[in-house]
Each structure stands twice: as C-alpha cells, then as structure tokens.
Amino acid sequence: MSRGATDSGKYTKSLILLFFLAASGILVPLAVHAQDTITDDMLTLKQAIEIALKNQPLIEAQQGMVSVGKAKTGQAMGNYYPHITLGSAYATISPVQNRTSATTSISGLPPDSNIPTGLSGMNQPNQYSQYSATGNLHQLLFDFGKTPAQVKAQDLSTEAAGYELANVQEQVIYNVKEAYYSLLNARRNRDAVAGAVEQFRKHLEYARGLYETGTKPRFDVTKAEVDLSNAEVDLIKAENSMHFYRFSLNNALGMQDSPSYEVEEEVSIETAELSFEEAMEKAFRQRPDLASLQKQDESANESINVARRGRYPTLNGTASYTYVGTDFPLDHGWTAGVNMVFPLFTGFVLSNQVAEAQANLTVIMANKRNLKQKIILELEQAFLSLKESAQRMNSTEVAVRQARENLELALERYSSGLAIAVEMTDAIVSYTNAQMANSTAHYDHMIAQARIAKAIGGE
C-alpha cells in the first residue's frame, strides 16, 4: 500500500472520529454539575421550585432514563447502516504426523520386505506460520419492515420516558409546595405559642403583683408559674417541629446542607374554579404519566409487529477483502454476495416473543385503567380537602376574633380582681389554639390547591 493511501486512510479515520465526538457531545464544553443553593436570607416559593428542579436526584435519574431511550433508538437505527469489521489472526501450524510401524504389514508384504518410499517412516513436515487480515462489510437490504418497527417502538419508548420525566418534575413541584406550606404553618404555630409564652409571663407578673397586695392568693402565682413552664415546653416542641419541616423542605429541594434562611409568606391566589368533571377531563388530557402510558401502549403494539415479523426472511448484502499467507507479501482476494436467512424453526422462540409482547401490552392497558381510577380518587380527595379547609378557614377566623376578644376581657377582669386564674389560663390557651387552627386551615387550603394542580397535570 502506498504512503499516500495510508495518509488518506488516517485522515478519513480522523474525520470519522471527530464526527463521532461531535455527535456524542464530547467536543461541547463539559458542563460541571454545580448544585444550586440558597444565596439570599429569604427564600420564595418560586426560588424553591427552581432550585428543586435543578437539584433533585429523582429528576436527574429520570433524565438518565430519557438518555437511555435515545441511545436504544440509535441502536435500533443501526441496522439502516452498514456494519464494517476488521479482523486479523496469526497461527503457528504443525501438521499431524503420519508414522508407520516397522512391523506393520503393508499391502500384504512381509515385515522384512522393502517398503516403498513415502509409505513408511514419513518425516514430519516443518512447522510454519500463517498470517491473515480480513475486512468484512454487512448491509441489511430488506427485513419486511422489522427494523422500522423496532425504531418506532424505541422512539415511542423514549417519548414515554420524556413524559415520565415531566411527571417526576410535577411530583417534585408538589413536594416542594407541601413542604414549603408546612414550614410556614409550623412557623405560624411557633409564633402563636411564643405569643402564649409572653402572655403567661405577663400573667405571672400580674399574679405576683396582686398576691403582694393581698388581692389574689398564692395559688394564682403557683398556677401562673406552672402555665408558663408548660407553655415554654410547648414552645420547644413548636421550634422542633419548625426545624423538622425545614429539613423536609431541604429534602424536597434536593439539598443536604443549606444556609440559614427564612421562607417568604405566600398568599393563596384565587384561581378560576373548576368543576370536578372539568378537572377530570383536563387531567385525562394532560397528565404526563397518563401520556407516558399511552406512548408505552403504542410502543408495545410496535413491539408485537417486530416479534411477528421475526418469522419472515432477512436479505443481507455481504462483502469481504482478505489478506492471507505464510509469508509476506500476503496473498489477497475479495468476495461479495447476497444471502437470505429464513427462520424455519427457532425452538418456539419467535412465538414466545410474540406472546411476551402481547402480555406487555395487556399489562400497560391495565395500568392505564388503574391510573385513571387513581386520578379520579386523587381529584375527589383534593376537592373534598379544598372544600373542608375553606370551611375551616371561615370558622377559625371567627374563632380567632372571638378568642382575642375573650382574652382581652379576661385580662381586664383579672387586673380588676374580678376573674380567677383559671379564666386567664383558658383564655390564653383558647386564643393560641384558635390561631393554630386557623393557620393549619389556611395552609391546608393551599396544599389542597397544589394537590389539585398536581392531579390535573400541572398548573
């Protein structure tokens, strides 16, 4: 082979390598995976969602599944292109010896007869080396639509993985909202309990002052001290609850460690009311997990076509170029032709492949029906929760106003010596419980809104 031909071959290989690297994205500047973190002291719900969508490992894992699907589609498309292989071999060959015993009779001759040359005591030929190098080309010509069906089935599976990625993202968004609202609720409850601690502290001061003047008995001071101690214990529990929900939010964000931050108060935005039937219709139309199952359904049908077409013959074109010999320069030659492979009997493999594909389709169809039932149940629960939390919001708002007025009256009565210590304790506890109940109803309502948005497939 000439030097120019060698250089040309190297240049062609370089171009092929560069094309491969560019197609696979290796030549693109590598993106360093940097975890987004909280940079401000105040975290909004929008920022929390953005951070979670970038950091959550569940999303990263599903993105990997989408990449796997694309790679499988590329593998299925490989049959459209020629397959080229290069091979080389080296062998040391020692022929089998063919020895004849000196006492063996040959052609009826006596042992002492003269044996013709070449029949007795054959000498062992010398060992020799054999070298070979082969280039093969294989090109699928026709397979009765099996390859197109494989490509379509894998492409549909990749689309299904993409919809599943959207479903994971929707679930991550809902998890962030639920954790965010739960943390806000825990903070409000902590503030309510802290307010109760302050009220009991003031009450203790009143009780001591009235006891010193002889207006109230020692019992009032002792009870006020006990109430204050109990309220301080409740405050510790409320602080721990707030820390727990902060950790839950960090987990929803996909962050193990985070700086100290405060969550910004979110006001529920009134949206257009949807009836249950409208929400259900919308969910069936745009739920990404339902769309994923639909694509899996279509892919399964294509897989059945692939399995059925495995019974048909395959037509291939082949060519090879070979160098072989015991010494250099080697002899060379080439072959080219067409072959047809017809699967007459494959040990029932093909029939079982068809049965497997049909069974997979049955599973997917059952999963679709099950998911629709699950969607209806999710919507029913979310709508009931929304209605119930709205009613609790209205009733607890009235309860908070009444409890506040009752506490103010109790303070006035106790300062005037008209109320007993138990009345003060009940008034403070009632006001704290009313505040906490109203806060819980408020954030339950917002979580119910988020649940409806998730159930219908996003806002």
Buried (B, 14 or more C-beta within 10 A) or exposed (E): EEEEEEEEEEEEEEEEEEEEEEEEEEEEEEEEEEEBEBEEEEBBBEBBBBBBBBBBEBBEEBBEBBEEBBEBBBEBBEBEEEEEEEEEEEEEEEEEEEEEEEEEEBEEEEEEEEBEEEEBEEEEEEEEEBBBBBBBBBBBEBBBEBBBBBBBBBBBBBBBBBBBBBBBBBBBBBBBBBBBBBBBBBBBBBBBBBBBBEBBBBBBEBBBEBBEEEBBBEEBBBBBBBBBEBBBEBBEEBBEBBEEBBBBBBBBBBBEEBEEBEBBEBEEEEEEEBEEEEBBEBBBEEBBBBBBBBBBBBBBBBBBBBBBBBBBEBBBBEBBBBBBEEEEEBEEEEEEEEEEEEEEEEEEEBBEBBEEBBEBBEEBBEBBEEBBEBBBEBBEBBBEBBEBBBEBBEBBBEBBEEBBEBBEBBBEBBBEEEBBBEBBBBBBBBBBBBBBBBBBBBBBBBBBBBBBBBBBBBE
